[in-house]
Amino acid sequence: MKTLSLKLLFLTLFISTGYLFAQDVTTIDAKNSDISDNLDLEAVASIFGESKDLEDFEKKLNDPSLQISNLDLNNDGEVDYIRVMETAEGNTHTISLQSVIGKDQYQEVATIDVVKDKSNNTQVQVVGNVDMYGPNYCITPHYPVVPVFFTFFWMATYRPWYSPWHWGYHPPYFRPWRPYPPYRYHSNVNVHINVNNRYSHNNIRINNNNINNSNNSYFNNHPDKTFNKRNPGVTNRSELNSNKKTTANKAAKDKGYKSTGRPVTKPNTSPSTRPSTKPTTKPSTKPSHKQPSTRPTSRPSHTRSATPRSSYRRH
């Protein structure tokens, strides 16, 4: 039974591996990874809709057990803390996500616009920093149920959230971790993207207010690291994703894999016969446990023979 179980286990692993290789998936090559690979804005939009308020949202962004971010812009070997800063003007709240990279040094990596339209409906859009993701990289999440905390933004008593944390002063729950290779980060962070939401990618920002962002320390110090310098000829992150998917599909085709979403061949998973090591018949006879059918014909020679009773006489 043990041998049979091992064979079935290896067979299952073989089938699973073949199925994974046959899928139409986009992979990220570590050799041509981009800075923007290290913060998935769909994951950001997802946890934003699941938060109780902006303080809870900041906690989720930096939770070591979730690892939503993989950014290490100051190259100190630890993932940067991301603080959340909010400004409000009329029916628009702009929430800035900023990596803390040094003393009084912050790099905005994305913003979240929360806008109340003329019908009093709340719209949300996550916008990547132009130097990080290219211009007009916008993601609009559509939540099946409007998060409760969205109503807080429009209360008269509401006060914008300003993160109290800065360089060298972090909340107790934040324990920096070492960044992963981007391909591994994407495998990990995908589980935190709520598949019940819908995410629209577009190039039109719902917030038309001009925002003067002074928190651009990293790219001000490294102008050669901006998106257009890293990816010449590419519009923004959306086009970069499309190019990577095309490259991955071409590589898969060159290796003989078909991008049909199904395995190329389906191996026979049911063994035709049982293992040959198992006996096919039972033993014809069982060992006999009965006593011998006859007794010894004679006793040992050294034993004296008994005298017949008829030979004894009384005197």
Buried (B, 14 or more C-beta within 10 A) or exposed (E): EEEEEEEEEEBEEEBEEBBEEBEBEEBBEEEEBBBBBBBBBBBBBBBBBBBEEBEEBBBBBBBEEBBBBBBBBBEEEEBBBBBBBBBBEEBBBBBBBBBBBBEEBBBBBBBBBBBBEEEEEBBBBBBBBBBBBBBBBBBBBEBEEEBEBBEBBEEEEEEEBEBEBBBEEBEEEBEBEEBBBBEEBBEBBEEBBBEEBEBEBEEEBBBEEEBEBEBBBBBEBEEEBBBBEBBEEBBBBBBBBEBBBEBBBEEBEEEEBEBEEEBEEEEEEEEEEEEEEEEEEEEEEEEEEEEEEEEEEEEEEEEEEEEEEEEEEEE
